[in-house]
Amino acid sequence: MKKRKILAAFLALSLCACAQEPEEPAAELEKYTNLSADAGFDTVYQQTEFGYDHDLMAEHFNKAVSLFSQYNALFDIYNDYEGIANIKTINDNAGIEPVKVDQRIIDMLKEAKMFYEISGGSFDITIGSLLHVWHNYRDEGIILNSQGVKAPVPSMEELEEAAKHCGWDKVVIDEENSTVFITEKGVSLDVGGIAKGYAAEKIGVYMDGEEVVYATVNAGRNIRTVNAKADGKPWVIGIVDPGDGSSTYCAVEMDGTGSFVTSGDYERYYIGEDDSLCHHIIDPDTLKPAAYYHSVSIVTPDSGAADCLSTTLFTLTVEEGKKVLEAYREKTGNYAEAVWIMDPDQTQDEEGRLSGDYWCVWTDGISDRITFTR
């Protein structure tokens, strides 16, 4: 039942705005589209490729799904997998012993730590104990809301106690021995802000090395394009209207290979007894769901980076977010642009546009590439 619901929701969303369908290419190019509802990360994975060999494109899709499933198993914090040491294994052995892991886990953790440093601690995967509290309340809250009942929210005392158990100083990455050790029991890693985008990027890298004319990877709104479209037109990526979570609010043009990721408050949420919207993006300063925006979208070459940045900027003011983007540009040399959608009373004195029910702000680098449908 759960997979059918996920698939139905995805098909509804795909009609609007995650990655708009490319213009029809030259007649000799064949379009291949396929999706998997159980590849991993509790989302639908979709891939669209234009090429000349149907069997080869099917092979690309099957390999991509396999990679997505592998990364899901490695980065999972809830489930064990036979013969695989994953993030859950590391968490289970906190304060006990180092865990020998796949190099791909170490590489991901190193990238997550880089974003912790770039963001001044705003992006922090070591707050797993805090996120676990919210996860449990959210799961219960979604069920209660479905029964027409507003749900409990955790007390500040409970949140503050959980938040005590965190910190990169308690995580030891030993690359020489390929181990990761959490030195204090009660500390845990939660890589939800990077894992899916990181996996999508690795699939994109794989596709970059294959005989691909052009393609899109869509891992639950983590969009990774592969090569420029054959007709020379830019990719057009839509941002959904936060009010309904499906129709297009605005769209951004993107040339060639790149990534586009949106974090929003309209997915995975419940309504609390205090009428608060309890979504999944938690502000490490307030210990509560971040309250600035309805969505933050990032355009940058790397999908893992886009995932981290969209999560990070969701918890910061626009001004603070722009500073993080600049720090990322300086650190990596990559471009990074953002679009913030918020209620009109959250304008923060930033220049933008009132479109429909929301105020929208964007970085200068995409000023001539954003269009509105409202």
Long-range contacts (C-beta under 8 A, 24 or more apart in sequence): 3-37, 3-38, 6-37, 6-42, 6-43, 6-44, 7-37, 7-44, 10-35, 10-37, 10-43, 10-44, 10-46, 10-220, 12-246, 13-221, 13-240, 13-245, 13-246, 14-46, 14-218, 15-246, 16-238, 16-240, 16-246, 16-247, 16-248, 17-237, 17-238, 17-239, 17-240, 17-246, 17-247, 17-248, 17-249, 17-251, 18-218, 18-221, 18-223, 18-237, 18-238, 18-240, 19-48, 19-216, 19-218, 19-223, 19-225, 19-235, 19-237, 19-238, 19-260, 20-236, 20-237, 20-238, 20-251, 21-48, 22-48, 22-50, 22-214, 22-216, 22-229, 22-233, 22-235, 23-229, 23-231, 23-233, 25-50, 25-229, 25-230, 25-231, 26-230, 26-231, 28-52, 29-213, 29-230, 30-54, 30-57, 32-57, 32-58, 32-61, 34-58, 34-61, 36-65, 36-68, 39-65, 39-68, 39-69, 39-72, 40-68, 40-69, 40-71, 40-72, 40-73, 40-199, 41-68, 41-72, 41-195, 41-196, 41-199, 41-219, 41-220, 43-196, 43-219, 43-220, 44-220, 45-217, 45-218, 45-219, 45-220, 46-217, 46-218, 47-215, 47-216, 47-217, 47-218, 48-215, 48-216, 48-218, 49-212, 49-213, 49-214, 49-215, 49-216, 49-226, 50-213, 50-214, 50-215, 50-230, 51-211, 51-212, 51-213, 51-215, 52-213, 53-211, 56-211, 60-207, 60-210, 60-212, 60-215, 63-206, 64-203, 64-206, 64-207, 64-217, 67-199, 67-202, 67-203, 67-206, 68-199, 68-200, 68-203, 68-219, 71-104, 71-195, 71-198, 71-199, 71-202, 72-199, 74-101, 74-102, 74-104, 74-105, 75-105, 75-108, 75-191, 75-195, 75-198, 75-199, 77-128, 77-188, 77-189, 77-190, 77-191, 77-192, 87-189, 87-191, 90-180, 90-181, 90-182, 90-189, 91-128, 91-182, 91-188, 91-189, 93-181, 93-182, 94-182, 94-183, 94-184, 94-185, 94-186, 94-187, 94-188, 95-182, 95-183, 95-184, 95-185, 95-186, 95-187, 96-185, 97-181, 98-172, 98-174, 98-177, 98-179, 98-180, 98-181, 99-179, 99-180, 99-181, 100-177, 100-178, 100-179, 101-178, 101-179, 101-180, 102-178, 103-178, 104-202, 105-180, 106-173, 106-175, 106-178, 106-180, 108-191, 108-194, 108-195, 108-198, 108-304, 109-171, 109-173, 109-180, 109-189, 109-191, 110-173, 111-194, 111-198, 111-304, 111-305, 111-308, 112-191, 112-194, 112-308, 113-168, 114-331, 115-194, 115-305, 115-308, 115-309, 115-312, 115-328, 116-168, 118-324, 118-327, 118-328, 118-331, 119-312, 119-316, 119-324, 119-327, 120-324, 121-284, 122-284, 122-285, 122-312, 122-315, 122-316, 122-320, 122-324, 123-193, 123-308, 123-311, 123-312, 124-166, 124-168, 124-284, 125-189, 125-190, 125-191, 125-193, 125-194, 126-166, 126-167, 126-168, 126-170, 126-171, 126-187, 126-188, 126-189, 127-163, 127-166, 127-190, 127-282, 127-284, 128-166, 128-187, 128-188, 128-189, 128-190, 129-162, 129-163, 129-165, 129-166, 129-186, 129-187, 129-188, 130-159, 130-162, 130-163, 130-166, 130-282, 130-284, 130-287, 131-190, 131-192, 131-282, 132-162, 132-188, 132-190, 133-158, 133-159, 133-162, 134-278, 134-280, 134-282, 134-289, 135-280, 137-270, 137-278, 138-268, 138-269, 138-270, 138-278, 138-280, 141-270, 141-271, 141-272, 141-278, 142-269, 142-270, 144-270, 145-270, 145-271, 150-271, 150-272, 150-273, 150-275, 151-270, 151-271, 151-272, 151-273, 151-278, 152-272, 152-273, 153-272, 153-273, 153-274, 153-276, 153-278, 156-287, 159-287, 159-288, 160-287, 163-284, 163-287, 192-280, 193-307, 193-308, 193-311, 193-312, 194-304, 194-307, 194-308, 194-311, 195-307, 196-220, 196-222, 196-307, 197-222, 197-259, 197-261, 197-303, 197-304, 197-305, 197-306, 197-307, 197-308, 198-303, 198-304, 198-307, 200-224, 200-259, 200-303, 200-304, 200-307, 201-259, 201-302, 201-303, 201-304, 201-305, 204-257, 204-259, 204-303, 208-257, 217-303, 219-303, 221-261, 221-262, 222-259, 222-261, 222-303, 222-306, 222-307, 223-259, 223-260, 223-261, 223-303, 224-258, 224-259, 224-303, 225-254, 225-256, 225-257, 225-258, 225-259, 225-260, 226-257, 227-256, 227-257, 228-255, 228-256, 228-257, 234-369, 237-299, 239-295, 239-297, 239-339, 239-341, 240-264, 240-266, 240-295, 241-356, 241-374, 242-266, 242-294, 242-295, 242-341, 242-358, 243-356, 243-357, 247-373, 248-373, 249-341, 249-355, 249-356, 249-358, 249-360, 249-372, 249-373, 249-374, 250-339, 250-355, 250-360, 250-370, 250-371, 250-372, 250-373, 250-374, 251-370, 251-371, 251-373, 252-297, 252-299, 252-339, 252-366, 252-369, 252-370, 253-366, 253-369, 253-370, 254-299, 254-369, 257-301, 258-299, 258-300, 258-301, 259-298, 259-299, 259-300, 259-301, 259-302, 259-303, 259-305, 259-306, 260-297, 260-298, 260-299, 260-306, 261-297, 261-298, 261-303, 261-306, 261-307, 261-309, 261-310, 262-295, 262-296, 262-297, 262-298, 262-310, 263-295, 263-296, 263-297, 263-310, 263-311, 263-314, 264-294, 264-295, 264-296, 265-289, 265-290, 265-293, 265-294, 265-295, 266-294, 266-295, 281-311, 281-314, 281-315, 282-315, 283-315, 284-315, 285-315, 290-314, 290-315, 292-316, 292-317, 292-340, 292-342, 292-346, 292-348, 293-340, 293-341, 293-342, 293-346, 294-341, 294-342, 294-343, 294-358, 295-339, 295-340, 295-341, 296-321, 296-338, 296-339, 296-340, 296-341, 297-338, 297-339, 298-336, 298-337, 298-338, 299-335, 299-336, 299-337, 299-338, 299-339, 299-366, 300-328, 300-334, 300-335, 300-336, 300-337, 301-334, 301-335, 302-332, 302-334, 305-332, 305-334, 305-336, 309-336, 309-338, 310-338, 313-338, 313-340, 317-348, 318-348, 318-350, 318-361, 319-348, 319-350, 322-363, 325-363, 335-365, 337-362, 337-363, 337-365, 337-366, 338-362, 338-363, 339-363, 339-366, 339-370
